[in-house]
């Protein structure tokens, strides 16, 4: 299979297998074993209607999305805010074991 990775086309070798997986209740899953420039990966899909090439492309999108969230979190400082409402009771997170919870802490 030939894929475009960051503007250049590369060859990816893969093997697609439908195997039973689980404990007790077995489910047939589609496993795609991928070799990309010597780097090995195992991709799994519960939807066996997808072709192996579709699964490889979808995992590529997934990793791009995860990379974007990581970048937002670490570099840009996104998700560094907290949502608090004055109507919400403040939790006592440092309550000693065995002490009764204060009113409005929901047993936390």
C-alpha positions in Angstrom: 0.0 0.0 0.0 1.3 3.5 -0.8 0.4 6.3 1.6 1.1 10.0 1.6 2.9 11.0 4.8 3.7 14.7 5.3 3.7 15.4 1.5 5.8 12.4 0.5 4.5 9.0 -0.7 5.7 6.0 1.3 5.2 2.2 1.1 3.5 0.4 4.0 3.4 -3.3 4.3 0.5 -4.9 6.1 -1.2 -8.2 6.9 -4.9 -8.4 7.7 -6.3 -11.2 9.9 -9.8 -11.8 11.4 -9.3 -13.5 14.7 -11.4 -14.4 17.8 -10.4 -12.4 20.9 -11.7 -12.2 24.4 -12.3 -14.2 27.6 -15.4 -16.2 27.8 -17.4 -14.2 25.3 -15.2 -14.3 22.2 -15.6 -11.6 19.5 -14.2 -11.6 16.0 -11.9 -8.7 15.5 -9.9 -7.5 12.5 -6.2 -7.2 13.3 -3.9 -5.3 10.9 -0.2 -5.9 11.4 1.7 -2.9 9.9 5.4 -2.5 9.0 6.2 1.1 8.2 9.9 1.7 7.6 10.8 -1.0 10.1 8.4 0.2 12.7 5.8 -2.4 13.6 2.3 -1.7 14.8 -0.8 -3.8 15.5 -4.1 -2.0 14.7 -7.5 -3.5 15.8 -11.0 -2.8 14.6 -14.3 -4.3 15.8 -15.9 -3.3 12.5 -14.8 -6.1 10.1 -16.4 -4.3 7.1 -13.5 -1.9 7.0 -10.7 -2.9 4.6 -7.2 -3.0 6.1 -6.3 0.2 4.1 -9.3 2.0 5.7 -8.2 1.0 9.2 -4.6 2.3 8.5 -6.0 5.6 7.3 -8.4 6.0 10.2 -5.6 5.2 12.8 -3.5 7.9 11.0 -6.3 10.4 11.7 -6.6 9.3 15.3 -2.9 9.9 16.0 -3.1 13.3 14.3 -6.0 14.2 16.6 -4.2 12.9 19.7 -1.1 14.8 18.7 -3.1 18.0 18.3 -4.6 17.6 21.8 -1.1 16.9 23.3 0.2 20.0 21.6 -2.7 22.1 22.9 -2.2 20.8 26.4 1.6 21.1 26.7 2.7 23.9 24.5 -0.3 26.3 24.2 -1.6 25.7 27.7 -5.0 24.7 26.5 -7.2 22.9 29.0 -5.3 24.7 31.8 -8.5 26.2 33.1 -11.0 24.9 35.6 -14.7 25.3 35.6 -16.1 26.1 39.1 -19.5 27.2 40.1 -20.1 29.2 43.3 -23.3 27.1 43.8 -21.1 23.9 44.1 -20.0 23.1 47.6 -16.2 23.0 48.0 -14.9 19.5 48.7 -12.6 18.7 51.6 -10.1 16.5 49.8 -7.8 16.2 52.8 -10.4 14.8 55.2 -8.8 12.3 57.7 -9.9 8.7 57.5 -12.8 7.8 59.8 -14.1 11.4 60.1 -17.7 12.1 59.1 -18.0 14.1 55.9 -19.2 17.7 56.1 -22.7 18.7 55.0 -22.7 19.1 51.2 -19.6 17.2 50.3 -21.5 14.1 48.9 -19.4 11.8 51.1 -16.1 12.8 49.5 
